[in-house]
Amino acid sequence: MPSRRQPASISSSDRFAVSGTRVSTNTIRFPGIAGYSATKSAIDRLTRVGAAESGKLGYGVRVNCIYPGLTPTEMGNQLAVDCAEIGLFPSPEEAAKAVVDLTPQGRLGQVDDMADAVVFLASDAAKYITGAGLPVDGGMGM
């Protein structure tokens, strides 16, 4: 039987946090992103399992992820182009507008919106949060 590795000695002053990202594709359905959506769902499960293992094995690491909304990065822009190329929208701009129209805050996310959420999850303000996914999508996924 394989033996479990004993956790390193961690003092109460040591704090560790791990964050990942997963797009809110569990509630938002766009054709053409099935593979991408599946990998992001795997991040959600990995977050939960990682948090459970860390807690139960005494590693002292909090594991969380964020669910970012569409952000005008290279990847987000390419998604809009892809949606237009397969005929879902007349143009990438119309694809982005459709997402904005679905978002209660009425805008696309910005990189600093995502960064602020990760900083929060890594901070002492989130010291009792683990195994969670935080939507950072302007309300689009609710």
GIBELMO-V210346 format. One record per residue. N is the residue number from 1. RES is the residue in three letters. SS is DSSP state (2 for helix, 1 for strand, 0 for the rest). Layout:
n,res,ss
N,RES,SS
N,RES,SS
//
This chain:
n,res,ss
1,MET,0
2,PRO,0
3,SER,0
4,ARG,0
5,ARG,0
6,GLN,0
7,PRO,0
8,ALA,0
9,SER,0
10,ILE,0
11,SER,0
12,SER,0
13,SER,0
14,ASP,0
15,ARG,0
16,PHE,1
17,ALA,1
18,VAL,1
19,SER,1
20,GLY,1
21,THR,1
22,ARG,0
23,VAL,0
24,SER,0
25,THR,0
26,ASN,0
27,THR,0
28,ILE,0
29,ARG,0
30,PHE,0
31,PRO,0
32,GLY,0
33,ILE,0
34,ALA,2
35,GLY,2
36,TYR,2
37,SER,2
38,ALA,2
39,THR,2
40,LYS,2
41,SER,2
42,ALA,2
43,ILE,2
44,ASP,2
45,ARG,2
46,LEU,2
47,THR,2
48,ARG,2
49,VAL,2
50,GLY,2
51,ALA,2
52,ALA,2
53,GLU,2
54,SER,2
55,GLY,2
56,LYS,2
57,LEU,0
58,GLY,0
59,TYR,0
60,GLY,0
61,VAL,1
62,ARG,1
63,VAL,1
64,ASN,1
65,CYS,1
66,ILE,1
67,TYR,1
68,PRO,1
69,GLY,0
70,LEU,0
71,THR,1
72,PRO,0
73,THR,0
74,GLU,2
75,MET,2
76,GLY,2
77,ASN,2
78,GLN,2
79,LEU,2
80,ALA,2
81,VAL,2
82,ASP,2
83,CYS,2
84,ALA,2
85,GLU,2
86,ILE,0
87,GLY,0
88,LEU,0
89,PHE,0
90,PRO,0
91,SER,0
92,PRO,2
93,GLU,2
94,GLU,2
95,ALA,2
96,ALA,2
97,LYS,2
98,ALA,2
99,VAL,2
100,VAL,2
101,ASP,2
102,LEU,2
103,THR,0
104,PRO,0
105,GLN,0
106,GLY,0
107,ARG,0
108,LEU,0
109,GLY,1
110,GLN,0
111,VAL,2
112,ASP,2
113,ASP,2
114,MET,2
115,ALA,2
116,ASP,2
117,ALA,2
118,VAL,2
119,VAL,2
120,PHE,2
121,LEU,2
122,ALA,2
123,SER,0
124,ASP,2
125,ALA,2
126,ALA,2
127,LYS,0
128,TYR,0
129,ILE,0
130,THR,0
131,GLY,0
132,ALA,0
133,GLY,1
134,LEU,1
135,PRO,1
136,VAL,1
137,ASP,0
138,GLY,0
139,GLY,0
140,MET,0
141,GLY,0
142,MET,0
//
